[in-house]
Amino acid sequence: MAVLNDLRTLWNLVMHRTRGATHQERLDSFYSGQATGYDDFRRRMLHGRQEMIQSVPFPEGGVWVDLGAGTGENAEHLGENLARLGHMYQVDLSTSLLEQATKRVEHRGWTNVTPVCHDATTYVPPEGAADVVTFSYSLTMIPDWFRAVDQAYAMLKPGGTIGIVDFYVARKYPAVGRKQHAWSTRSFWPLWFASDNVFLSGDHVPYLQNKFETVQLEERRGKIPYLPLVRVPHYIFIGRKPAA
Ligand SMILES: C[S@@+](CC[C@H](N)C(=O)[O-])C[C@H]1O[C@@H](n2cnc3c(N)ncnc32)[C@H](O)[C@@H]1O
């Protein structure tokens, strides 16, 4: 069963041609065939999500907005502390992944978690502001990722926290202290992921560091299922919106 799920996911990742006139249609075309097998496959590919969530200080009674939340698995990573939150909003544009998120919320009986179909670049929670905003492997799929970061900044309360984990490649000339990547890494991975409309960039981290106070920055590499010899770079960024 697990192998069949993997095969279906791999077929969609490698062979399926994404169609659609809008970003939302393209996301649904990409995800509709792999939504049920999404979590199992991505657990072996999207590294650092649990660590990112567990590095974030969630205030008791606070509001958490997860932008590009997919199936909503990040809520699981908060464990029992989820119950201490005021509310979590799982924002995504893919209706097939949100369906999985909704099933999870119902199954878990979470009363303070709401999946929301909305564009991350314009979303504002009903409370008007958030204590924590996270993106896990979603910025690389949001064409106007800089708008999504600006929106996160705008909705965060002063002193609020942003947490991000995503694939990336280093700039050719990274800032002092940052990791360098060989030409082959900087060339191959953006090309490989672009076929699935995932756009790796060397600009995310500098943009984030320019907007937020850096609390933590890790640059690592992780495995990809069925590709034993290679490791894709990813970063974990925890930042704070300066207090007013
Ligand atoms: C690789 S998935 C990551 C999902 C989830 N955060 C995780 O860690 O498994 C990227 C997600 O970003 C969502 N996404 C892409 N563009 C978006 C946008 N403009 N607004 C909201 N969600 C978006 C996709 O639908 C998808 O669920």
The ligand as an ORCA input file, in Angstrom:
! r2SCAN-3c Opt
* xyz 0 1
  C       5.073     21.938     -0.581
  S       3.506     22.356      0.029
  C       3.822     22.491      1.785
  C       2.585     22.236      2.608
  C       2.798     22.210      4.104
  N       3.182     23.497      4.617
  C       3.804     21.155      4.502
  O       4.807     21.477      5.150
  O       3.564     19.981      4.199
  C       3.270     24.053     -0.464
  C       1.888     24.551     -0.146
  O       1.783     25.942     -0.466
  C       0.463     26.150     -0.961
  N       0.417     27.436     -1.690
  C       1.079     27.764     -2.827
  N       0.780     29.032     -3.174
  C      -0.087     29.503     -2.244
  C      -0.735     30.749     -2.052
  N      -0.554     31.783     -2.900
  N      -1.551     30.900     -0.988
  C      -1.746     29.876     -0.120
  N      -1.151     28.674     -0.244
  C      -0.321     28.483     -1.295
  C       0.226     24.911     -1.811
  O      -1.126     24.705     -2.128
  C       0.805     23.835     -0.922
  O      -0.128     23.326     -0.030
*
